[in-house]
Amino acid sequence: MSNPNTAAKQIKPHGKSLGRRIAESWQLYVLLIIPVVITVIYKYIPMYGIQIAFRDYKPGKGFFGSKWVGWEWFQRFFTAPNFKRMIVNTVKLSLYGLLWSFPIPIILALGINQLRFKRFKRVVQTVLYAPHFISIMVVCGMIRIFLSPYGGLINLLIGKQIDFMTVPGAFRTIYIASGIWQDAGWGTIIYLATLSAVDPGLYEAAKIDGASMFQRILNIDIPELIPQIVLQLIMAAGGIMSVGFEKVFLLQTQLNKATSDVIAVYVYEQGIVDHQYSYSTAIGLFNTIINICLLIIVNKIAKKAADVSFV
């Protein structure tokens, strides 16, 4: 009978100490220093400025010269007249966008993966990817032209003269639909990469067994995609409170503010336009904390439900 101690040594994952392994691969660790230093400089050191959310920050006095006010700015935000409207608009825009835009790249990836003519497949992918590279400014300009009440394509098709940009109820549809058009194709890349790793023998065996295309998708493709889908869902949940500022700002009008008034635009107005740096920082910090909490909650749920987690 073998000695248990000997068996334990045989299954030990690393026979060398950490210092020895670092010494043997020191070139890789030296290369690793560069991104670590960049991350610390540009991501962690600026966090020092978060303290201005708790101070009455005056640029001339600096961080420590400015008066400490504690939770005053957070209280001001929570009691703001448009606080409820901003929270509701931000959450609705994110959740509706997630509901409609999240499944589209998955469906497109499953469809593209079934194409067997490589040239046609490349053309389809190129056409779908192209909108992602169009500037947000240009996209918003196109939207305004298409929806113009005077010669806009949509109004010509329906035979009316409706200024959709002034209709509060149309803003979310415009925002989400244009987002799907611009980013759905780009979102297929990660799913197609996952599907490309599937063993072709599985498809051949399924065909021999008489499985239809739908059955192959259901029993081969989707199970392969589930871990990646869960990871993407976790990441999306961590950004629910982070509605893209540029697009909302460029499409916002005084008449559609009832549905387009979101936190990101409010932070810009208070911080950049009105120079209320402490107030805008407090709002941004609140937004970030909510996103982190959502990320942790969804990550734990996914870990228990699908045994997949982001961290």
Helices and strands as residue ranges (DSSP letters): H 4-10, H 18-24, H 26-39, I 40-44, G 45-54, E 55-58, H 62-65, E 66-68, H 72-78, H 83-101, H 103-113, H 118-129, G 130-133, H 136-146, H 153-158, G 164-166, H 168-196, H 200-208, H 213-216, I 217-221, H 222-237, H 245-251, H 257-260, H 263-268, I 269-273, H 277-306
